[in-house]
Amino acid sequence: MDLSIFAILTQDGIASGAVYVLLALALVLVFSITRVIFIPIGEFVAFGALTMAALQAGTPPQS
């Protein structure tokens, strides 16, 4: 494996891990404050990911 491939895979893994960490922190913060498990939090993450993908592609998000 080349060093550049290793660097790309490492960066991709860190980015994916950061998304999971943010999702877990949001779930823990909402649960610790309200004592209710907020199930639709995954929809907000999916909406944010799709919006970011649309913005990076150069097309405005459509409703």
C-alpha positions in Angstrom: 0.0 0.0 0.0 1.3 3.4 -1.0 1.7 6.2 1.6 -0.7 8.5 -0.3 -3.4 5.8 -0.2 -2.8 5.3 3.5 -3.1 9.1 4.1 -6.4 9.3 2.1 -7.9 6.3 4.0 -6.8 7.7 7.3 -8.4 11.1 6.6 -11.6 9.3 5.4 -11.7 7.3 8.6 -11.2 10.3 10.8 -14.0 12.2 8.9 -16.4 9.2 9.3 -15.5 8.9 13.0 -16.2 12.6 13.5 -19.7 12.2 12.1 -20.4 9.3 14.4 -19.0 11.2 17.4 -21.2 14.2 16.7 -24.3 12.0 16.3 -23.5 10.3 19.6 -22.9 13.6 21.4 -26.2 15.0 20.1 -28.0 11.9 21.3 -26.4 12.0 24.8 -27.0 15.7 25.2 -30.7 15.5 24.3 -31.2 12.5 26.5 -29.4 13.9 29.5 -31.5 17.1 29.4 -34.9 15.8 28.5 -34.7 12.2 29.7 -36.4 11.2 26.4 -34.7 9.2 23.7 -35.0 11.4 20.6 -35.3 8.8 17.7 -35.6 11.3 14.8 -32.1 12.6 15.4 -30.8 10.3 12.6 -33.1 12.1 10.1 -31.4 15.4 11.0 -28.0 13.9 10.3 -29.1 12.4 7.0 -30.6 15.7 6.0 -27.4 17.5 6.8 -25.3 14.9 4.9 -27.6 15.1 1.8 -27.6 18.9 1.9 -23.8 19.0 2.2 -23.5 16.6 -0.8 -25.8 18.8 -2.8 -23.9 21.9 -2.0 -20.6 20.3 -2.9 -22.1 19.1 -6.2 -23.1 22.7 -7.0 -26.8 22.1 -7.0 -29.0 23.9 -4.5 -31.0 21.6 -2.2 -34.6 21.2 -3.3 -37.6 20.5 -1.1 
